[in-house]
């Protein structure tokens, strides 16, 4: 007999949704007896890319990791970003930090290829709308606003900050800078305005560039960094503020920076780190893993024991004032540009970057005790600033604009009186930051929040609640950050959740059909 068709919905089709679609197509191709009706819901006009990688955004907004790391495919089934760029006549170098718009065009092309090559047993429908709610109905889910009932649903909605709305009593006048072409217009942020920016990380860099270079200002490289020629359309002042006032450190320029240690050093250190992670007695990040990471950083720098811990404790001791912020930015920029030798802060950041894939595998799906979770969250937040900052060229532009008087560090922890306040923060993955349909699923008891803040899932992406799996509901991406570490990456090498989810869906389809045959 012919098996019952499985109806599946993917809610949100940015990069994570694209990877899930590709994975489902692969397992479907290898299991032709499985019949699937697949509904994809993506409000953005750029499925595969989504709003963050919108191909129409300004080219001044850059990736913060190099082009050689961008690959939407597994097992070499399609071109990585470099090959795709070269085939389209673009001379991108492996270590270039390319515009996000270019990556968006690549992801959109990949989406079209997956759809074109989908196997005949998968019937695919794209809905260009947002999903406002998911309600459980017997063994399925009702998707609103379409009213479609599906057997399985995957929520991969990613960053939700562009969906924020201003509250009536809020001083925030621009709730999110994305999409920049619509939110940071001269009408919303006029030339000559005083602008305060809540948040001092990568989104702030985007906003800063959009309001300066994006309005016709011109940066020129000089010996010490950059100079800036204003267009006259810029705000009079842009003042970032945050809880800590601490800036992000620049990512190194591979063409200007020489690593102080070779491959042999890192092979030995990573093997040693894996031995610590693999020890069944190791269950505390604070006592075992953080201590090991600090030790590796000391060895990398050739420093005395305790140097990395001393640096970290000093870095986090108090909020930064303008003077310390200015010094930290210049130090990080000069190291990243090869002007001065690396310091212990760079060594700690490099250690975190190198050990990150192993750390992800250890901590994902693990529930830490309250004390250990609190320390991990503090460390992870600071290492995000130290290890995953913007390209050196963008930090150089920030330094230049501050020296030119267009950026002010005088209000780092206390916003000034401003004409415009822009919220450039990225919400955490916890309950308070959830938007629909995840917020409704939390209210209805279908999802739960773990000790590190993210929605709880198992290794197949299935939602966990009340010590069990929520039938037919899976989640991957930003909303699970904490339960799964490192969602804000395009890499398909760090996580195999899309592949595991797809295989789990096909297993449930096969089990369903076996049950039908037994019943007849």
FIKE-890875 format. One record per residue (C-alpha): residue in one letter; x, y, z. Coordinates in pm, whole numbers, padded with zeros to 5 digits. Last residue first. Layout:
resn a&px X&py Y&pz Z
...
//
This chain:
resn x&px -00475&py -00295&pz 00792
resn x&px -00352&py -00169&pz 01130
resn x&px -00007&py -00316&pz 01070
resn x&px 00020&py -00126&pz 00742
resn x&px -00080&py 00197&pz 00914
resn x&px 00175&py 00142&pz 01191
resn x&px 00449&py 00084&pz 00937
resn x&px 00348&py 00408&pz 00769
resn x&px 00379&py 00602&pz 01094
resn x&px 00715&py 00438&pz 01175
resn x&px 00848&py 00534&pz 00831
resn x&px 00731&py 00893&pz 00875
resn x&px 00881&py 00907&pz 01226
resn x&px 01214&py 00787&pz 01090
resn x&px 01195&py 01043&pz 00807
resn x&px 01139&py 01324&pz 01055
resn x&px 01428&py 01203&pz 01272
resn x&px 01657&py 01196&pz 00968
resn x&px 01564&py 01555&pz 00886
resn x&px 01623&py 01670&pz 01244
resn x&px 01963&py 01500&pz 01256
resn x&px 02073&py 01671&pz 00934
resn x&px 01952&py 02013&pz 01045
resn x&px 02107&py 01961&pz 01392
resn x&px 02456&py 01873&pz 01265
resn x&px 02631&py 02165&pz 01433
resn x&px 02976&py 02325&pz 01408
resn x&px 03048&py 02212&pz 01051
resn x&px 02748&py 02372&pz 00882
resn x&px 02904&py 02713&pz 00937
resn x&px 02680&py 03016&pz 00893
resn x&px 02727&py 03114&pz 01255
resn x&px 02512&py 03274&pz 01520
resn x&px 02399&py 02940&pz 01666
resn x&px 02718&py 02895&pz 01869
resn x&px 02607&py 02700&pz 02175
resn x&px 02302&py 02474&pz 02195
resn x&px 02099&py 02482&pz 02518
resn x&px 02239&py 02830&pz 02560
resn x&px 02126&py 02958&pz 02223
resn x&px 01803&py 02764&pz 02146
resn x&px 01613&py 03066&pz 02011
resn x&px 01905&py 03145&pz 01777
resn x&px 01882&py 02832&pz 01565
resn x&px 01686&py 02508&pz 01570
resn x&px 01343&py 02418&pz 01705
resn x&px 01134&py 02101&pz 01671
resn x&px 00767&py 02027&pz 01744
resn x&px 00587&py 01708&pz 01635
resn x&px 00547&py 01564&pz 01982
resn x&px 00683&py 01781&pz 02263
resn x&px 00959&py 01558&pz 02399
resn x&px 00980&py 01483&pz 02770
resn x&px 01103&py 01604&pz 03106
resn x&px 00821&py 01858&pz 03136
resn x&px 00926&py 02023&pz 02808
resn x&px 01184&py 01938&pz 02546
resn x&px 01148&py 02055&pz 02185
resn x&px 01295&py 01823&pz 01923
resn x&px 01616&py 01940&pz 01754
resn x&px 01754&py 01589&pz 01704
resn x&px 02016&py 01637&pz 01978
resn x&px 01744&py 01731&pz 02226
resn x&px 01589&py 02074&pz 02269
resn x&px 01556&py 02327&pz 02549
resn x&px 01488&py 02690&pz 02463
resn x&px 01788&py 02904&pz 02548
resn x&px 01867&py 03083&pz 02873
resn x&px 02167&py 02901&pz 03015
resn x&px 01963&py 02711&pz 03277
resn x&px 01709&py 02595&pz 03019
resn x&px 01386&py 02752&pz 02894
resn x&px 01082&py 02536&pz 02815
resn x&px 00861&py 02469&pz 02513
resn x&px 00508&py 02332&pz 02469
resn x&px 00366&py 02488&pz 02788
resn x&px 00099&py 02704&pz 02625
resn x&px 00272&py 03026&pz 02727
resn x&px 00601&py 02896&pz 02584
resn x&px 00436&py 02799&pz 02255
resn x&px 00280&py 03145&pz 02241
resn x&px 00619&py 03313&pz 02280
resn x&px 00764&py 03082&pz 02014
resn x&px 00510&py 03185&pz 01746
resn x&px 00560&py 03468&pz 01803
resn x&px 00840&py 03660&pz 01968
resn x&px 01077&py 03541&pz 02239
resn x&px 01304&py 03789&pz 02416
resn x&px 01165&py 03757&pz 02769
resn x&px 01178&py 03376&pz 02754
resn x&px 01551&py 03353&pz 02698
resn x&px 01751&py 03367&pz 02373
resn x&px 01905&py 03704&pz 02446
resn x&px 01787&py 04004&pz 02249
resn x&px 02040&py 04161&pz 02012
resn x&px 02106&py 04523&pz 02104
resn x&px 02117&py 04812&pz 01859
resn x&px 01821&py 05002&pz 02001
resn x&px 01845&py 05348&pz 01847
resn x&px 01774&py 05666&pz 02041
resn x&px 01712&py 05980&pz 01834
resn x&px 01712&py 06347&pz 01932
resn x&px 01940&py 06274&pz 02224
resn x&px 01998&py 06369&pz 02586
resn x&px 02298&py 06154&pz 02665
resn x&px 02293&py 05783&pz 02751
resn x&px 02471&py 05664&pz 03068
resn x&px 02715&py 05373&pz 03055
resn x&px 02927&py 05475&pz 02756
resn x&px 02830&py 05842&pz 02763
resn x&px 03163&py 06015&pz 02695
resn x&px 03262&py 05768&pz 02423
resn x&px 03154&py 06008&pz 02147
resn x&px 03146&py 05934&pz 01773
resn x&px 03140&py 06215&pz 01514
resn x&px 03429&py 06399&pz 01682
resn x&px 03692&py 06321&pz 01419
resn x&px 03890&py 06111&pz 01668
resn x&px 03577&py 05909&pz 01738
resn x&px 03515&py 05866&pz 01365
resn x&px 03873&py 05743&pz 01309
resn x&px 03858&py 05492&pz 01595
resn x&px 03532&py 05353&pz 01455
resn x&px 03686&py 05333&pz 01107
resn x&px 03983&py 05138&pz 01241
resn x&px 03741&py 04905&pz 01418
resn x&px 03578&py 04849&pz 01079
resn x&px 03912&py 04772&pz 00912
resn x&px 04004&py 04525&pz 01186
resn x&px 03703&py 04308&pz 01107
resn x&px 03432&py 04309&pz 01376
resn x&px 03452&py 04115&pz 01703
resn x&px 03424&py 03743&pz 01768
resn x&px 03704&py 03667&pz 02016
resn x&px 03716&py 03952&pz 02269
resn x&px 03357&py 04075&pz 02267
resn x&px 03206&py 03724&pz 02240
resn x&px 03459&py 03621&pz 02503
resn x&px 03298&py 03868&pz 02742
resn x&px 02948&py 03727&pz 02694
resn x&px 03071&py 03366&pz 02712
resn x&px 03257&py 03430&pz 03038
resn x&px 02955&py 03586&pz 03210
resn x&px 02720&py 03315&pz 03081
resn x&px 02962&py 03045&pz 03194
resn x&px 02990&py 03194&pz 03540
resn x&px 02612&py 03208&pz 03586
resn x&px 02569&py 02852&pz 03455
resn x&px 02829&py 02722&pz 03701
resn x&px 02650&py 02882&pz 03995
resn x&px 02304&py 02761&pz 03886
resn x&px 02409&py 02404&pz 03803
resn x&px 02470&py 02333&pz 03436
resn x&px 02216&py 02157&pz 03214
resn x&px 02393&py 02004&pz 02915
resn x&px 02225&py 01993&pz 02570
resn x&px 02531&py 02173&pz 02421
resn x&px 02818&py 02212&pz 02667
resn x&px 03064&py 01950&pz 02547
resn x&px 03006&py 01970&pz 02169
resn x&px 03017&py 02348&pz 02175
resn x&px 03340&py 02347&pz 02376
resn x&px 03501&py 02127&pz 02114
resn x&px 03401&py 02367&pz 01836
resn x&px 03514&py 02668&pz 02046
resn x&px 03865&py 02549&pz 02130
resn x&px 04034&py 02748&pz 01854
resn x&px 03820&py 03058&pz 01902
resn x&px 03852&py 03053&pz 02282
resn x&px 04229&py 03009&pz 02258
resn x&px 04249&py 03296&pz 02010
resn x&px 04057&py 03522&pz 02249
resn x&px 04282&py 03430&pz 02541
resn x&px 04593&py 03490&pz 02334
resn x&px 04460&py 03826&pz 02209
resn x&px 04405&py 03934&pz 02568
resn x&px 04754&py 03808&pz 02661
resn x&px 04906&py 04051&pz 02412
resn x&px 04988&py 04015&pz 02043
resn x&px 05286&py 04207&pz 01902
resn x&px 05235&py 04553&pz 01751
resn x&px 05146&py 04691&pz 01407
resn x&px 05013&py 04360&pz 01272
resn x&px 04671&py 04504&pz 01190
resn x&px 04494&py 04290&pz 01450
resn x&px 04744&py 04395&pz 01716
resn x&px 04710&py 04765&pz 01630
resn x&px 04330&py 04736&pz 01627
resn x&px 04314&py 04559&pz 01962
resn x&px 04537&py 04819&pz 02125
resn x&px 04350&py 05110&pz 01966
resn x&px 04010&py 04977&pz 02077
resn x&px 04131&py 04909&pz 02432
resn x&px 04288&py 05255&pz 02464
resn x&px 03971&py 05434&pz 02352
resn x&px 03756&py 05224&pz 02584
resn x&px 03991&py 05299&pz 02875
resn x&px 03977&py 05672&pz 02815
resn x&px 03602&py 05685&pz 02756
resn x&px 03516&py 05493&pz 03075
resn x&px 03489&py 05117&pz 03093
resn x&px 03260&py 04940&pz 03340
resn x&px 03443&py 04768&pz 03626
resn x&px 03618&py 04438&pz 03702
resn x&px 03554&py 04259&pz 03371
resn x&px 03881&py 04338&pz 03191
resn x&px 04081&py 04316&pz 03516
resn x&px 03947&py 03969&pz 03592
resn x&px 04011&py 03861&pz 03233
resn x&px 04368&py 03991&pz 03230
resn x&px 04450&py 03833&pz 03566
resn x&px 04303&py 03502&pz 03448
resn x&px 04515&py 03516&pz 03134
resn x&px 04833&py 03594&pz 03330
resn x&px 04775&py 03319&pz 03589
resn x&px 05070&py 03102&pz 03498
resn x&px 05356&py 03302&pz 03354
resn x&px 05329&py 03403&pz 02992
resn x&px 05451&py 03230&pz 02678
resn x&px 05152&py 03384&pz 02501
resn x&px 05020&py 03052&pz 02378
resn x&px 05112&py 02886&pz 02707
resn x&px 04912&py 03143&pz 02907
resn x&px 04617&py 03103&pz 02671
resn x&px 04629&py 02724&pz 02714
resn x&px 04617&py 02767&pz 03094
resn x&px 04317&py 03002&pz 03075
resn x&px 04133&py 02743&pz 02865
resn x&px 04216&py 02469&pz 03115
resn x&px 04083&py 02673&pz 03409
resn x&px 03766&py 02753&pz 03216
resn x&px 03716&py 02379&pz 03155
resn x&px 03777&py 02229&pz 03499
resn x&px 03659&py 02436&pz 03793
resn x&px 03424&py 02684&pz 03630
resn x&px 03285&py 02466&pz 03352
resn x&px 03194&py 02194&pz 03598
resn x&px 03119&py 01833&pz 03500
resn x&px 03459&py 01676&pz 03444
resn x&px 03459&py 01335&pz 03614
resn x&px 03366&py 01163&pz 03287
resn x&px 03695&py 01285&pz 03134
resn x&px 03626&py 01355&pz 02767
resn x&px 03634&py 01733&pz 02806
resn x&px 03975&py 01721&pz 02976
resn x&px 04116&py 01486&pz 02711
resn x&px 03973&py 01712&pz 02442
resn x&px 04167&py 02006&pz 02585
resn x&px 04489&py 01805&pz 02571
resn x&px 04427&py 01714&pz 02207
resn x&px 04351&py 02081&pz 02136
resn x&px 04677&py 02188&pz 02298
resn x&px 04895&py 01935&pz 02112
resn x&px 04740&py 02007&pz 01774
resn x&px 04763&py 02380&pz 01845
resn x&px 05137&py 02372&pz 01907
resn x&px 05197&py 02153&pz 01601
resn x&px 05003&py 02395&pz 01380
resn x&px 05240&py 02681&pz 01456
resn x&px 05246&py 02958&pz 01717
resn x&px 05299&py 03337&pz 01699
resn x&px 05040&py 03393&pz 01425
resn x&px 05156&py 03658&pz 01174
resn x&px 04908&py 03942&pz 01113
resn x&px 04896&py 04166&pz 00806
resn x&px 04733&py 03948&pz 00539
resn x&px 04523&py 03759&pz 00795
resn x&px 04374&py 04083&pz 00929
resn x&px 04293&py 04005&pz 01290
resn x&px 03941&py 04045&pz 01427
resn x&px 03912&py 04368&pz 01623
resn x&px 03819&py 04365&pz 01990
resn x&px 03463&py 04447&pz 02090
resn x&px 03406&py 04744&pz 02319
resn x&px 03335&py 04749&pz 02695
resn x&px 03094&py 05018&pz 02815
resn x&px 02961&py 04763&pz 03064
resn x&px 02585&py 04823&pz 03073
resn x&px 02577&py 04980&pz 02726
resn x&px 02601&py 05320&pz 02558
resn x&px 02699&py 05437&pz 02211
resn x&px 02700&py 05810&pz 02130
resn x&px 02664&py 05924&pz 01768
resn x&px 02708&py 06300&pz 01714
resn x&px 02619&py 06563&pz 01454
resn x&px 02432&py 06303&pz 01250
resn x&px 02574&py 06257&pz 00899
resn x&px 02446&py 06424&pz 00582
resn x&px 02736&py 06671&pz 00554
resn x&px 02933&py 06431&pz 00336
resn x&px 03216&py 06383&pz 00581
resn x&px 03575&py 06308&pz 00472
resn x&px 03726&py 06051&pz 00707
resn x&px 04084&py 05944&pz 00774
resn x&px 04186&py 05586&pz 00841
resn x&px 04449&py 05372&pz 01015
resn x&px 04788&py 05502&pz 01132
resn x&px 04950&py 05504&pz 00788
resn x&px 04644&py 05620&pz 00598
resn x&px 04340&py 05444&pz 00452
resn x&px 04071&py 05679&pz 00324
resn x&px 03712&py 05677&pz 00448
resn x&px 03447&py 05867&pz 00251
resn x&px 03112&py 06000&pz 00371
resn x&px 02824&py 05950&pz 00129
resn x&px 02539&py 05862&pz 00360
resn x&px 02632&py 05495&pz 00396
resn x&px 02983&py 05599&pz 00497
resn x&px 02836&py 05788&pz 00791
resn x&px 02493&py 05681&pz 00917
resn x&px 02514&py 05330&pz 00771
resn x&px 02866&py 05284&pz 00906
resn x&px 02763&py 05366&pz 01263
resn x&px 02451&py 05148&pz 01239
resn x&px 02650&py 04848&pz 01122
resn x&px 02912&py 04901&pz 01394
resn x&px 02632&py 04928&pz 01654
resn x&px 02495&py 04594&pz 01534
resn x&px 02837&py 04438&pz 01592
resn x&px 02866&py 04547&pz 01954
resn x&px 02808&py 04863&pz 02159
resn x&px 02440&py 04856&pz 02247
resn x&px 02186&py 05134&pz 02300
resn x&px 02279&py 05400&pz 02047
resn x&px 02230&py 05768&pz 02121
resn x&px 02199&py 05999&pz 01820
resn x&px 02226&py 06379&pz 01829
resn x&px 02086&py 06498&pz 01496
resn x&px 02282&py 06700&pz 01238
resn x&px 02144&py 06511&pz 00940
resn x&px 01811&py 06353&pz 01025
resn x&px 01762&py 06004&pz 01163
resn x&px 01405&py 05896&pz 01084
resn x&px 01361&py 06114&pz 00774
resn x&px 01723&py 06078&pz 00666
resn x&px 01661&py 05700&pz 00656
resn x&px 01791&py 05466&pz 00924
resn x&px 01487&py 05236&pz 00941
resn x&px 01403&py 05143&pz 00583
resn x&px 01743&py 05093&pz 00415
resn x&px 01881&py 04967&pz 00746
resn x&px 01650&py 04668&pz 00765
resn x&px 01726&py 04654&pz 01047
resn x&px 01830&py 04937&pz 01281
resn x&px 01592&py 04814&pz 01553
resn x&px 01349&py 04993&pz 01783
resn x&px 01424&py 05336&pz 01638
resn x&px 01273&py 05601&pz 01868
resn x&px 01364&py 05439&pz 02199
resn x&px 01246&py 05671&pz 02478
resn x&px 00970&py 05421&pz 02553
resn x&px 00630&py 05512&pz 02694
resn x&px 00427&py 05414&pz 02388
resn x&px 00628&py 05098&pz 02329
resn x&px 00835&py 05080&pz 02014
resn x&px 00804&py 04755&pz 01822
resn x&px 01058&py 04478&pz 01794
resn x&px 01038&py 04261&pz 01481
resn x&px 01391&py 04355&pz 01361
resn x&px 01529&py 04197&pz 01678
resn x&px 01394&py 03850&pz 01598
resn x&px 01716&py 03672&pz 01511
resn x&px 01655&py 03315&pz 01391
resn x&px 01304&py 03197&pz 01296
resn x&px 01395&py 02828&pz 01271
resn x&px 01076&py 02665&pz 01401
resn x&px 01033&py 02311&pz 01266
resn x&px 00679&py 02173&pz 01251
resn x&px 00558&py 01816&pz 01215
resn x&px 00218&py 01666&pz 01136
resn x&px 00078&py 01980&pz 00974
resn x&px -00262&py 02152&pz 00974
resn x&px -00282&py 02455&pz 00746
resn x&px -00490&py 02745&pz 00880
resn x&px -00274&py 02992&pz 00686
resn x&px -00261&py 03260&pz 00958
resn x&px -00183&py 03059&pz 01172
resn x&px -00038&py 02707&pz 01153
resn x&px -00245&py 02436&pz 01321
resn x&px -00027&py 02159&pz 01463
resn x&px -00065&py 01781&pz 01461
resn x&px -00140&py 01467&pz 01665
resn x&px -00451&py 01605&pz 01838
resn x&px -00444&py 01975&pz 01753
resn x&px -00158&py 02179&pz 01893
resn x&px -00166&py 02548&pz 01818
resn x&px 00107&py 02741&pz 01638
resn x&px 00079&py 03119&pz 01621
resn x&px 00170&py 03433&pz 01428
resn x&px 00350&py 03275&pz 01133
resn x&px 00502&py 03532&pz 00902
resn x&px 00416&py 03539&pz 00534
resn x&px 00566&py 03458&pz 00197
resn x&px 00436&py 03099&pz 00187
resn x&px 00651&py 02858&pz -00017
resn x&px 00502&py 02520&pz -00113
resn x&px 00711&py 02205&pz -00166
resn x&px 00593&py 01857&pz -00268
resn x&px 00867&py 01614&pz -00166
resn x&px 00847&py 01270&pz -00331
resn x&px 00978&py 01411&pz -00660
resn x&px 01315&py 01501&pz -00511
resn x&px 01411&py 01867&pz -00461
resn x&px 01659&py 01980&pz -00725
resn x&px 01494&py 02310&pz -00817
resn x&px 01412&py 02385&pz -00452
resn x&px 01769&py 02315&pz -00337
resn x&px 01907&py 02522&pz -00624
resn x&px 01677&py 02816&pz -00547
resn x&px 01783&py 02811&pz -00182
resn x&px 02152&py 02804&pz -00282
resn x&px 02101&py 03111&pz -00502
resn x&px 01940&py 03293&pz -00209
resn x&px 02233&py 03194&pz 00013
resn x&px 02480&py 03333&pz -00243
resn x&px 02288&py 03660&pz -00280
resn x&px 02279&py 03690&pz 00098
resn x&px 02655&py 03635&pz 00115
resn x&px 02699&py 03923&pz -00127
resn x&px 02468&py 04142&pz 00084
resn x&px 02670&py 04054&pz 00393
resn x&px 02966&py 04234&pz 00234
resn x&px 03290&py 04033&pz 00235
resn x&px 03554&py 03997&pz 00503
resn x&px 03836&py 03874&pz 00280
resn x&px 04054&py 03584&pz 00395
resn x&px 03990&py 03355&pz 00098
resn x&px 04018&py 03633&pz -00159
resn x&px 03715&py 03740&pz -00362
resn x&px 03774&py 03819&pz -00731
resn x&px 03411&py 03827&pz -00847
resn x&px 03330&py 03695&pz -01194
resn x&px 03020&py 03494&pz -01109
resn x&px 03211&py 03163&pz -01110
resn x&px 03460&py 03327&pz -00874
resn x&px 03183&py 03416&pz -00630
resn x&px 03036&py 03063&pz -00638
resn x&px 03377&py 02909&pz -00582
resn x&px 03446&py 03141&pz -00286
resn x&px 03099&py 03099&pz -00134
resn x&px 03114&py 02720&pz -00136
resn x&px 02994&py 02539&pz -00444
resn x&px 02752&py 02250&pz -00413
resn x&px 02748&py 01884&pz -00309
resn x&px 03090&py 01911&pz -00141
resn x&px 02990&py 01679&pz 00143
resn x&px 02772&py 01944&pz 00307
resn x&px 02655&py 02268&pz 00151
resn x&px 02598&py 02629&pz 00260
resn x&px 02969&py 02713&pz 00269
resn x&px 03117&py 03032&pz 00414
resn x&px 03447&py 02978&pz 00599
resn x&px 03672&py 03085&pz 00310
resn x&px 03497&py 03424&pz 00301
resn x&px 03637&py 03533&pz 00635
resn x&px 03442&py 03600&pz 00956
resn x&px 03283&py 03924&pz 01073
resn x&px 03074&py 03976&pz 00761
resn x&px 03059&py 04330&pz 00631
resn x&px 02801&py 04608&pz 00607
resn x&px 02950&py 04863&pz 00362
resn x&px 02781&py 04679&pz 00074
resn x&px 02447&py 04836&pz 00167
resn x&px 02150&py 04599&pz 00211
resn x&px 01976&py 04465&pz -00101
resn x&px 02101&py 04107&pz -00066
resn x&px 01927&py 04073&pz 00274
resn x&px 02162&py 03866&pz 00489
resn x&px 02004&py 03958&pz 00825
resn x&px 01654&py 03979&pz 00673
resn x&px 01639&py 03621&pz 00541
resn x&px 01909&py 03468&pz 00323
resn x&px 01762&py 03132&pz 00224
resn x&px 01434&py 03296&pz 00135
resn x&px 01483&py 03656&pz 00015
resn x&px 01145&py 03831&pz -00003
resn x&px 01134&py 03801&pz 00378
resn x&px 00812&py 03664&pz 00522
resn x&px 00931&py 03303&pz 00525
resn x&px 00695&py 03010&pz 00580
resn x&px 00794&py 02684&pz 00409
resn x&px 00530&py 02414&pz 00365
resn x&px 00647&py 02060&pz 00284
resn x&px 00412&py 01784&pz 00169
resn x&px 00611&py 01464&pz 00208
resn x&px 00583&py 01112&pz 00065
resn x&px 00835&py 00859&pz 00197
resn x&px 00885&py 00575&pz -00051
resn x&px 01168&py 00768&pz -00217
resn x&px 01396&py 00738&pz 00089
resn x&px 01742&py 00854&pz -00029
resn x&px 01596&py 01159&pz -00201
resn x&px 01393&py 01233&pz 00111
resn x&px 01711&py 01219&pz 00321
resn x&px 01873&py 01477&pz 00096
resn x&px 01567&py 01698&pz 00056
resn x&px 01525&py 01706&pz 00434
resn x&px 01887&py 01814&pz 00473
resn x&px 01849&py 02091&pz 00214
resn x&px 01533&py 02219&pz 00378
resn x&px 01700&py 02213&pz 00722
resn x&px 02002&py 02400&pz 00586
resn x&px 01775&py 02660&pz 00426
resn x&px 01583&py 02701&pz 00753
resn x&px 01912&py 02763&pz 00933
resn x&px 02023&py 03014&pz 00666
resn x&px 01696&py 03213&pz 00667
resn x&px 01381&py 03016&pz 00613
resn x&px 01150&py 03078&pz 00905
resn x&px 00878&py 02833&pz 01005
resn x&px 00946&py 02499&pz 00832
resn x&px 00617&py 02308&pz 00807
resn x&px 00574&py 01935&pz 00750
resn x&px 00288&py 01722&pz 00616
resn x&px 00361&py 01350&pz 00589
resn x&px 00178&py 01163&pz 00315
resn x&px 00034&py 00829&pz 00425
resn x&px 00216&py 00530&pz 00278
resn x&px 00102&py 00363&pz -00044
resn x&px 00000&py 00000&pz 00000
//
